Amino acid sequence: MCIRVRFAPIGSAPVFDPATRTIALPPGLDRAHTVIAARAVLAELAVVQPRFGAVCYCGAEVDLTPRIPQQRAGEQAVTHGA
């Protein structure tokens, strides 16, 4: 896969980093909005997208799953540990 995805707060990373071939998406998006955001960035990079999903330059499907799960910050998780 040519293009990787990282989840970073808006403004903390460039939307596309050509040196690492990484696109940055905001964390906390649901699955549908993550796909829409990734497709929008890839379309701006002139990568033709299929009807469903998101693909990189080489045609491989882009992995949109976060590598590190969001930290739980609820009261129970803070009190009792996650």
C-alpha positions as CSV (number, residue, x, y, z in Angstrom):
1,M,0.0,0.0,0.0
2,C,1.4,3.4,-1.0
3,I,-0.7,5.7,1.1
4,R,-1.2,5.4,4.9
5,V,-3.6,7.1,7.2
6,R,-2.9,8.7,10.5
7,F,-5.4,10.2,12.9
8,A,-4.3,13.6,14.3
9,P,-6.2,16.6,15.6
10,I,-7.0,19.2,12.9
11,G,-4.1,21.6,12.4
12,S,-1.5,19.4,14.1
13,A,-0.4,17.7,10.9
14,P,-0.5,18.4,7.2
15,V,-3.5,16.9,5.5
16,F,-1.1,15.1,3.1
17,D,2.6,14.6,3.8
18,P,4.3,13.6,0.5
19,A,7.6,12.6,2.2
20,T,5.8,9.8,4.2
21,R,2.8,9.4,1.8
22,T,0.5,9.9,4.8
23,I,-2.9,11.6,5.0
24,A,-4.1,12.9,8.3
25,L,-7.7,12.6,9.3
26,P,-9.3,13.9,12.5
27,P,-9.8,11.3,15.2
28,G,-13.2,10.4,16.5
29,L,-15.0,10.2,13.1
30,D,-17.4,7.4,12.6
31,R,-16.6,4.8,9.9
32,A,-18.7,6.5,7.2
33,H,-17.2,10.0,7.8
34,T,-13.7,8.5,7.9
35,V,-14.2,7.0,4.4
36,I,-15.7,10.2,3.1
37,A,-12.8,12.3,4.4
38,A,-10.2,9.9,3.1
39,R,-11.9,9.7,-0.3
40,A,-12.0,13.6,-0.5
41,V,-8.3,13.9,0.3
42,L,-7.4,11.2,-2.2
43,A,-9.6,12.8,-4.9
44,E,-7.7,16.1,-4.4
45,L,-4.5,14.2,-5.0
46,A,-6.0,13.0,-8.3
47,V,-6.4,9.4,-7.2
48,V,-9.5,8.0,-8.9
49,Q,-11.8,6.4,-6.3
50,P,-14.1,3.4,-6.9
51,R,-17.8,3.6,-6.0
52,F,-17.1,2.2,-2.5
53,G,-14.1,2.4,-0.2
54,A,-10.9,4.3,-0.7
55,V,-7.9,3.2,-2.7
56,C,-4.3,4.5,-3.1
57,Y,-2.3,5.2,-6.2
58,C,-1.5,1.5,-6.7
59,G,-5.1,0.4,-6.5
60,A,-4.8,-1.2,-3.1
61,E,-7.5,-0.5,-0.5
62,V,-6.5,2.1,2.1
63,D,-6.6,0.8,5.7
64,L,-8.7,3.2,7.6
65,T,-8.6,1.5,11.0
66,P,-6.9,3.4,13.8
67,R,-3.7,1.7,15.0
68,I,-4.2,2.9,18.6
69,P,-7.7,2.9,20.0
70,Q,-9.1,6.1,21.5
71,Q,-8.3,6.3,25.2
72,R,-11.3,5.9,27.4
73,A,-11.8,8.9,29.6
74,G,-15.1,8.1,31.3
75,E,-15.4,8.3,35.0
76,Q,-15.4,4.5,35.5
77,A,-12.3,4.1,33.3
78,V,-10.5,6.8,35.3
79,T,-11.6,5.5,38.6
80,H,-11.1,1.7,38.0
81,G,-8.7,1.7,35.1
82,A,-9.5,0.8,31.5
